[in-house]
């Protein structure tokens, strides 16, 4: 894996997070980061010359800290919905000897700083999350605020520019450089804002689901979760169960409704996911809230060894814009550590993924419980 980031006079060592990923072709930055770094340094220099002070940068969706580290000259607030991204930013700043005297990090649901002078956005691939970000910005920007965003060229289209224009102001994109493009937006105040979180009824139940903007399957149940709902564990009385990568928490919600005396842990690396799960328990099962725990985490890093009876999971196979199975592999390994002897891991997975072989090697046992044309339900039992 290439960890040496060199751009102009900038020389940094940058790691992806989690560390020790198996795909050595990946790196912690891309050309979109380079476009933003160059544009921000130019804008910040001009700002300093005209205002006799340094600007306050607001960095949004900085995946691994390339922006934060390369722009460390300037005061920063970094906003992210990803606990993994937050860890990566902190790790890479420390690894490059950068202090945090003028650096602050906040999660995606926290209010944005009202004094931001330059806003720097690494575009998310989720347009609902982009709309949420822009709706937050519309409450704090000034006409002179510099708005810069970047992503791969294929992800910047007329629809994306229209989202900027409808919520902030006119936007235009640069020509492609190394297959990436830069967006500049001229902010105007008084734009109508979308309402988040969303609420929608869960079919065939009395439940209403709450979804924050960056939660997968925002307005309807995704097909994998729908299939796993038909094959949830039934023997859960008095057990401690973890909904790993919980998303909006629908799996744990249904289990807790069926067996109110079990203990449910909802955990995800997305702040919005965990907030959605908590909102769903509070809205639909208020009397069971004392039996639920909500944790933003790197998989199961904070969970004690041999502490869970069962773990359910609808594992992701992407990180940011990158398709990868290393997060699922990490989930499986940590699940084995956290499960009690005799504990069970039950997952739903796309049929084409080799998770059954992985679980067989890891646990020495894996059973297919159900299948349809697209998904399989797998269960592994911790024997020792």
GUBA-101817 format. One record per residue (C-alpha): residue number from 0; residue in one letter; chain; x, y, z. Coordinates in steps of 0.02 Angstrom, whole numbers, plus 50000, padded with zeros to 5 digits. Layout:
// GUBA-101817
<NUM,A,A,<X,Y,Z>>;
...
This chain:
// GUBA-101817
<0,X,A,<50000,50000,50000>>;
<1,X,A,<50065,50172,49954>>;
<2,X,A,<50070,50276,50113>>;
<3,X,A,<50184,50419,50056>>;
<4,X,A,<50082,50569,50000>>;
<5,X,A,<50185,50696,49904>>;
<6,X,A,<50099,50848,49828>>;
<7,X,A,<50196,51006,49792>>;
<8,X,A,<50290,51046,49952>>;
<9,X,A,<50181,50928,50054>>;
<10,X,A,<50256,50764,50115>>;
<11,X,A,<50148,50656,50227>>;
<12,X,A,<50130,50476,50283>>;
<13,X,A,<49946,50429,50271>>;
<14,X,A,<49862,50264,50317>>;
<15,X,A,<49689,50201,50276>>;
<16,X,A,<49582,50144,50422>>;
<17,X,A,<49566,50012,50486>>;
<18,X,A,<49752,49980,50475>>;
<19,X,A,<49826,49827,50388>>;
<20,X,A,<49696,49813,50252>>;
<21,X,A,<49722,49666,50132>>;
<22,X,A,<49701,49767,49970>>;
<23,X,A,<49873,49844,49949>>;
<24,X,A,<49823,49942,49794>>;
<25,X,A,<49718,50063,49898>>;
<26,X,A,<49783,50225,49972>>;
<27,X,A,<49718,50358,50092>>;
<28,X,A,<49697,50498,49965>>;
<29,X,A,<49649,50529,49784>>;
<30,X,A,<49657,50666,49653>>;
<31,X,A,<49499,50747,49725>>;
<32,X,A,<49596,50779,49886>>;
<33,X,A,<49736,50857,49783>>;
<34,X,A,<49614,50972,49692>>;
<35,X,A,<49541,51029,49858>>;
<36,X,A,<49709,51055,49941>>;
<37,X,A,<49770,51165,49799>>;
<38,X,A,<49608,51266,49791>>;
<39,X,A,<49597,51287,49981>>;
<40,X,A,<49776,51346,50000>>;
<41,X,A,<49748,51477,49863>>;
<42,X,A,<49585,51535,49942>>;
<43,X,A,<49659,51536,50118>>;
<44,X,A,<49809,51640,50064>>;
<45,X,A,<49695,51768,49982>>;
<46,X,A,<49583,51771,50136>>;
<47,X,A,<49731,51803,50251>>;
<48,X,A,<49793,51945,50142>>;
<49,X,A,<49623,52032,50137>>;
<50,X,A,<49565,52001,50316>>;
<51,X,A,<49730,52010,50412>>;
<52,X,A,<49691,51845,50497>>;
<53,X,A,<49694,51660,50454>>;
<54,X,A,<49532,51578,50394>>;
<55,X,A,<49433,51446,50487>>;
<56,X,A,<49415,51291,50377>>;
<57,X,A,<49265,51175,50392>>;
<58,X,A,<49312,51003,50322>>;
<59,X,A,<49167,50888,50286>>;
<60,X,A,<49182,50702,50247>>;
<61,X,A,<49373,50693,50254>>;
<62,X,A,<49388,50505,50234>>;
<63,X,A,<49561,50469,50305>>;
<64,X,A,<49634,50637,50352>>;
<65,X,A,<49724,50685,50192>>;
<66,X,A,<49636,50854,50193>>;
<67,X,A,<49660,50886,50377>>;
<68,X,A,<49844,50843,50374>>;
<69,X,A,<49887,50935,50213>>;
<70,X,A,<49793,51092,50269>>;
<71,X,A,<49857,51090,50447>>;
<72,X,A,<49924,51268,50429>>;
<73,X,A,<49747,51333,50450>>;
<74,X,A,<49621,51322,50592>>;
<75,X,A,<49504,51175,50560>>;
<76,X,A,<49341,51095,50612>>;
<77,X,A,<49318,50921,50540>>;
<78,X,A,<49140,50851,50525>>;
<79,X,A,<49107,50669,50484>>;
<80,X,A,<48973,50537,50500>>;
<81,X,A,<49103,50399,50507>>;
<82,X,A,<49186,50341,50668>>;
<83,X,A,<49317,50254,50560>>;
<84,X,A,<49355,50416,50469>>;
<85,X,A,<49371,50506,50635>>;
<86,X,A,<49496,50376,50695>>;
<87,X,A,<49593,50389,50533>>;
<88,X,A,<49604,50579,50543>>;
<89,X,A,<49664,50574,50723>>;
<90,X,A,<49789,50435,50686>>;
<91,X,A,<49864,50519,50533>>;
<92,X,A,<49877,50688,50617>>;
<93,X,A,<49971,50608,50762>>;
<94,X,A,<50081,50505,50645>>;
<95,X,A,<50133,50664,50555>>;
<96,X,A,<50171,50759,50715>>;
<97,X,A,<50026,50881,50700>>;
<98,X,A,<49956,50954,50860>>;
<99,X,A,<49772,50986,50888>>;
<100,X,A,<49784,51163,50957>>;
<101,X,A,<49684,51232,50810>>;
<102,X,A,<49592,51072,50764>>;
<103,X,A,<49418,51016,50817>>;
<104,X,A,<49319,50863,50764>>;
<105,X,A,<49129,50845,50771>>;
<106,X,A,<49005,50713,50716>>;
<107,X,A,<48879,50735,50576>>;
<108,X,A,<48733,50778,50690>>;
<109,X,A,<48824,50916,50786>>;
<110,X,A,<48792,51099,50741>>;
<111,X,A,<48918,51169,50617>>;
<112,X,A,<49029,51314,50672>>;
<113,X,A,<48951,51481,50629>>;
<114,X,A,<49119,51564,50593>>;
<115,X,A,<49180,51449,50453>>;
<116,X,A,<49263,51549,50314>>;
<117,X,A,<49306,51410,50191>>;
<118,X,A,<49200,51252,50176>>;
<119,X,A,<49285,51098,50102>>;
<120,X,A,<49176,50949,50054>>;
<121,X,A,<49232,50779,49995>>;
<122,X,A,<49070,50732,49907>>;
<123,X,A,<48979,50582,49982>>;
<124,X,A,<48903,50456,49861>>;
<125,X,A,<48737,50471,49955>>;
<126,X,A,<48637,50617,49886>>;
<127,X,A,<48523,50622,50038>>;
<128,X,A,<48676,50648,50147>>;
<129,X,A,<48737,50783,50027>>;
<130,X,A,<48570,50872,50042>>;
<131,X,A,<48581,50860,50231>>;
<132,X,A,<48757,50933,50230>>;
<133,X,A,<48702,51078,50119>>;
<134,X,A,<48548,51108,50227>>;
<135,X,A,<48663,51124,50378>>;
<136,X,A,<48778,51241,50284>>;
<137,X,A,<48633,51352,50229>>;
<138,X,A,<48605,51399,50411>>;
<139,X,A,<48783,51461,50441>>;
<140,X,A,<48857,51523,50277>>;
<141,X,A,<48882,51704,50229>>;
<142,X,A,<48885,51774,50051>>;
<143,X,A,<49076,51782,50061>>;
<144,X,A,<49097,51603,50123>>;
<145,X,A,<49203,51501,50002>>;
<146,X,A,<49121,51333,49960>>;
<147,X,A,<49231,51200,49878>>;
<148,X,A,<49190,51018,49843>>;
<149,X,A,<49270,50878,49744>>;
<150,X,A,<49247,50698,49691>>;
<151,X,A,<49281,50582,49546>>;
<152,X,A,<49222,50659,49382>>;
<153,X,A,<49094,50521,49352>>;
<154,X,A,<49008,50566,49516>>;
<155,X,A,<48986,50751,49473>>;
<156,X,A,<48841,50777,49354>>;
<157,X,A,<48702,50901,49321>>;
<158,X,A,<48599,50825,49461>>;
<159,X,A,<48736,50857,49590>>;
<160,X,A,<48759,51036,49531>>;
<161,X,A,<48571,51062,49540>>;
<162,X,A,<48571,51002,49721>>;
<163,X,A,<48701,51136,49762>>;
<164,X,A,<48605,51270,49668>>;
<165,X,A,<48436,51229,49748>>;
<166,X,A,<48507,51227,49924>>;
<167,X,A,<48655,51348,49926>>;
<168,X,A,<48679,51440,49764>>;
<169,X,A,<48751,51431,49587>>;
<170,X,A,<48885,51298,49565>>;
<171,X,A,<49004,51253,49426>>;
<172,X,A,<49126,51110,49403>>;
<173,X,A,<49302,51116,49335>>;
<174,X,A,<49369,51011,49194>>;
<175,X,A,<49428,50839,49246>>;
<176,X,A,<49602,50821,49320>>;
<177,X,A,<49659,50642,49349>>;
<178,X,A,<49477,50590,49327>>;
<179,X,A,<49418,50708,49467>>;
<180,X,A,<49329,50877,49464>>;
<181,X,A,<49316,51026,49581>>;
<182,X,A,<49151,51115,49619>>;
<183,X,A,<49144,51299,49667>>;
<184,X,A,<48981,51363,49739>>;
<185,X,A,<48928,51544,49766>>;
<186,X,A,<48817,51536,49921>>;
<187,X,A,<48653,51628,49935>>;
<188,X,A,<48543,51624,50089>>;
<189,X,A,<48357,51588,50105>>;
<190,X,A,<48350,51421,50015>>;
<191,X,A,<48216,51295,50060>>;
<192,X,A,<48287,51149,50157>>;
<193,X,A,<48239,50964,50156>>;
<194,X,A,<48175,50887,50316>>;
<195,X,A,<48281,50754,50400>>;
<196,X,A,<48266,50628,50474>>;
<197,X,A,<48135,50540,50368>>;
<198,X,A,<47997,50429,50437>>;
<199,X,A,<47910,50288,50346>>;
<200,X,A,<47801,50138,50394>>;
<201,X,A,<47880,49965,50403>>;
<202,X,A,<47770,49852,50296>>;
<203,X,A,<47667,49719,50383>>;
<204,X,A,<47701,49792,50556>>;
<205,X,A,<47640,49934,50666>>;
<206,X,A,<47815,50010,50669>>;
<207,X,A,<47866,50177,50598>>;
<208,X,A,<48050,50187,50554>>;
<209,X,A,<48159,50341,50576>>;
<210,X,A,<48305,50363,50455>>;
<211,X,A,<48435,50499,50463>>;
<212,X,A,<48505,50557,50297>>;
<213,X,A,<48660,50447,50285>>;
<214,X,A,<48579,50281,50332>>;
<215,X,A,<48570,50145,50201>>;
<216,X,A,<48396,50114,50125>>;
<217,X,A,<48326,50279,50182>>;
<218,X,A,<48143,50263,50131>>;
<219,X,A,<48115,50076,50118>>;
<220,X,A,<48189,49916,50188>>;
<221,X,A,<48338,49850,50090>>;
<222,X,A,<48317,49676,50017>>;
<223,X,A,<48449,49593,50124>>;
<224,X,A,<48374,49656,50287>>;
<225,X,A,<48200,49607,50227>>;
<226,X,A,<48260,49428,50197>>;
<227,X,A,<48350,49417,50365>>;
<228,X,A,<48193,49479,50454>>;
<229,X,A,<48110,49317,50396>>;
<230,X,A,<48249,49215,50479>>;
<231,X,A,<48289,49302,50642>>;
<232,X,A,<48340,49198,50795>>;
<233,X,A,<48192,49144,50901>>;
<234,X,A,<48281,49076,51056>>;
<235,X,A,<48328,49246,51127>>;
<236,X,A,<48246,49251,51300>>;
<237,X,A,<48363,49332,51426>>;
<238,X,A,<48507,49338,51301>>;
<239,X,A,<48627,49479,51257>>;
<240,X,A,<48614,49507,51070>>;
<241,X,A,<48715,49625,50962>>;
<242,X,A,<48646,49704,50803>>;
<243,X,A,<48814,49730,50717>>;
<244,X,A,<48818,49864,50582>>;
<245,X,A,<48642,49904,50641>>;
<246,X,A,<48595,50039,50516>>;
<247,X,A,<48424,50101,50570>>;
<248,X,A,<48412,49956,50694>>;
<249,X,A,<48265,49868,50613>>;
<250,X,A,<48334,49693,50648>>;
<251,X,A,<48361,49726,50833>>;
<252,X,A,<48196,49818,50843>>;
<253,X,A,<48099,49665,50785>>;
<254,X,A,<48196,49547,50900>>;
<255,X,A,<48166,49661,51050>>;
<256,X,A,<47981,49671,51007>>;
<257,X,A,<47970,49481,51000>>;
<258,X,A,<48070,49453,51160>>;
<259,X,A,<48064,49607,51274>>;
<260,X,A,<48174,49530,51410>>;
<261,X,A,<48329,49510,51300>>;
<262,X,A,<48467,49640,51298>>;
<263,X,A,<48500,49721,51129>>;
<264,X,A,<48660,49812,51083>>;
<265,X,A,<48647,49920,50925>>;
<266,X,A,<48818,49962,50854>>;
<267,X,A,<48877,50045,50694>>;
<268,X,A,<49020,50157,50636>>;
<269,X,A,<48896,50287,50574>>;
<270,X,A,<48837,50417,50699>>;
<271,X,A,<48676,50438,50601>>;
<272,X,A,<48644,50251,50600>>;
<273,X,A,<48658,50235,50788>>;
<274,X,A,<48551,50391,50812>>;
<275,X,A,<48421,50315,50696>>;
<276,X,A,<48421,50150,50792>>;
<277,X,A,<48397,50241,50957>>;
<278,X,A,<48257,50347,50885>>;
<279,X,A,<48170,50191,50822>>;
<280,X,A,<48173,50106,50992>>;
<281,X,A,<48113,50265,51077>>;
<282,X,A,<47972,50286,50951>>;
<283,X,A,<47913,50106,50937>>;
<284,X,A,<47967,50017,51097>>;
<285,X,A,<47984,50154,51227>>;
<286,X,A,<47953,50033,51370>>;
<287,X,A,<48102,49927,51314>>;
<288,X,A,<48230,50069,51302>>;
<289,X,A,<48315,50012,51463>>;
<290,X,A,<48354,49846,51378>>;
<291,X,A,<48442,49931,51232>>;
<292,X,A,<48618,50000,51216>>;
<293,X,A,<48679,50111,51074>>;
<294,X,A,<48864,50114,51029>>;
<295,X,A,<48961,50203,50891>>;
<296,X,A,<49110,50089,50865>>;
<297,X,A,<49240,50013,50748>>;
<298,X,A,<49145,49849,50724>>;
<299,X,A,<49151,49770,50899>>;
<300,X,A,<49312,49848,50962>>;
<301,X,A,<49235,49909,51126>>;
<302,X,A,<49140,49748,51165>>;
<303,X,A,<49215,49629,51297>>;
<304,X,A,<49270,49453,51254>>;
<305,X,A,<49137,49317,51271>>;
<306,X,A,<49000,49441,51313>>;
<307,X,A,<48865,49406,51182>>;
<308,X,A,<48749,49258,51157>>;
<309,X,A,<48704,49300,50978>>;
<310,X,A,<48759,49424,50845>>;
<311,X,A,<48656,49469,50692>>;
<312,X,A,<48732,49562,50546>>;
<313,X,A,<48696,49627,50372>>;
<314,X,A,<48878,49662,50329>>;
<315,X,A,<48931,49799,50207>>;
<316,X,A,<49043,49766,50058>>;
<317,X,A,<49100,49943,50026>>;
<318,X,A,<49194,50081,50117>>;
<319,X,A,<49158,50257,50056>>;
<320,X,A,<49168,50235,49865>>;
<321,X,A,<49275,50076,49872>>;
<322,X,A,<49203,49902,49853>>;
<323,X,A,<49288,49790,49982>>;
<324,X,A,<49250,49642,50096>>;
<325,X,A,<49382,49680,50227>>;
<326,X,A,<49255,49761,50344>>;
<327,X,A,<49148,49604,50341>>;
<328,X,A,<49303,49499,50375>>;
<329,X,A,<49344,49610,50524>>;
<330,X,A,<49164,49594,50586>>;
<331,X,A,<49173,49404,50580>>;
<332,X,A,<49338,49395,50673>>;
<333,X,A,<49279,49513,50809>>;
<334,X,A,<49113,49421,50822>>;
<335,X,A,<49205,49261,50862>>;
<336,X,A,<49301,49350,51001>>;
<337,X,A,<49145,49430,51075>>;
<338,X,A,<49030,49278,51067>>;
<339,X,A,<49016,49163,51217>>;
<340,X,A,<49053,48979,51193>>;
<341,X,A,<48904,48911,51099>>;
<342,X,A,<48859,49086,51039>>;
<343,X,A,<48793,49111,50863>>;
<344,X,A,<48832,49232,50723>>;
<345,X,A,<48692,49247,50595>>;
<346,X,A,<48715,49351,50436>>;
<347,X,A,<48632,49389,50271>>;
<348,X,A,<48748,49402,50121>>;
<349,X,A,<48744,49416,49932>>;
<350,X,A,<48760,49243,49858>>;
<351,X,A,<48914,49286,49755>>;
<352,X,A,<49021,49330,49907>>;
<353,X,A,<49128,49194,49986>>;
<354,X,A,<49072,49225,50164>>;
<355,X,A,<49025,49043,50194>>;
<356,X,A,<49204,48989,50161>>;
<357,X,A,<49271,49129,50273>>;
<358,X,A,<49156,49081,50416>>;
<359,X,A,<49197,48896,50394>>;
<360,X,A,<49383,48933,50410>>;
<361,X,A,<49360,49051,50557>>;
<362,X,A,<49233,48954,50660>>;
<363,X,A,<49264,48778,50594>>;
<364,X,A,<49077,48774,50557>>;
<365,X,A,<48952,48868,50449>>;
<366,X,A,<48775,48820,50404>>;
<367,X,A,<48665,48892,50267>>;
<368,X,A,<48493,48919,50345>>;
<369,X,A,<48401,48991,50195>>;
<370,X,A,<48429,49058,50020>>;
<371,X,A,<48339,49151,49883>>;
<372,X,A,<48401,49201,49709>>;
<373,X,A,<48504,49346,49778>>;
<374,X,A,<48544,49313,49962>>;
<375,X,A,<48592,49176,50085>>;
<376,X,A,<48568,49168,50273>>;
<377,X,A,<48722,49094,50358>>;
<378,X,A,<48751,49045,50539>>;
<379,X,A,<48915,49003,50626>>;
<380,X,A,<48927,48937,50805>>;
<381,X,A,<49075,48970,50918>>;
<382,X,A,<49127,48796,50974>>;
<383,X,A,<49275,48846,51082>>;
